[in-house]
Amino acid sequence: MELEWDEDKRRAVLTARGVDLADSESVLMDDRALTVEQRRGGETRHVTIGKGPTGRLLTVVWTVRGQRLRIVTAWKSNARERKQYEA
């Protein structure tokens, strides 16, 4: 599936958190990635913790829209998320 995101949101997340939504592909392809499904506002969203392209753990929120994965947001994984990934 192809990934998509809002370019304005990509720039905002990069500026605020130092995380590029384009790095989400590496996170989603991580063999050890941990994904949890959530219902939010009538939409199913997924939260995935995995390694980005530099090996840094990132948390990515995404949903399926048609034939694409829509990246909602991402951030550097916090201590609790790192512990979940490493378990």
SVG drawing of the C-alpha trace seen along z (x, -y; Angstrom):
<svg xmlns="http://www.w3.org/2000/svg" viewBox="-18 -24 39 33">
<polyline fill="none" stroke="black" stroke-width="0.4" points="0.0,0.0 1.1,-3.5 1.6,-6.0 0.2,-9.5 0.1,-12.5 -0.8,-16.1 2.3,-18.2 1.4,-21.0 1.1,-18.5 4.5,-16.9 6.2,-20.3 4.5,-21.1 5.5,-17.7 9.1,-18.1 9.4,-21.5 7.7,-20.7 9.0,-17.2 12.0,-16.7 10.2,-13.7 9.5,-13.5 6.3,-11.7 8.2,-10.3 10.1,-8.1 6.9,-6.3 7.6,-3.7 10.6,-2.4 8.6,-2.2 5.8,-0.2 8.3,2.1 10.1,2.9 9.8,6.7 9.5,6.1 7.0,3.2 4.2,3.2 0.8,2.1 -2.3,1.4 -5.7,0.6 -8.0,-2.2 -11.4,-3.5 -11.5,-7.3 -14.2,-9.5 -15.8,-6.7 -12.5,-5.8 -10.1,-2.9 -6.6,-4.2 -3.4,-2.3 -0.6,-3.2 2.7,-1.6 6.0,-1.7 9.0,-0.8 12.5,-1.8 12.8,-4.7 15.5,-4.8 18.2,-6.0 17.3,-3.2 15.6,-5.7 12.3,-4.4 9.3,-6.3 5.6,-6.1 3.3,-6.5 -0.5,-7.0 -2.1,-5.9 -5.3,-4.8 -6.4,-3.1 -8.1,-5.4 -9.1,-3.5 -6.0,-1.8 -3.6,-4.0 -2.2,-4.3 -2.8,-7.8 -0.1,-8.9 -1.8,-11.1 1.2,-12.0 4.4,-10.7 6.8,-11.3 9.9,-10.0 8.8,-7.1 8.7,-7.9 10.0,-5.6 6.8,-3.7 6.6,-3.0 10.3,-2.0 9.6,0.5 6.6,1.9 8.7,2.3 11.6,4.0 9.4,6.5"/>
</svg>
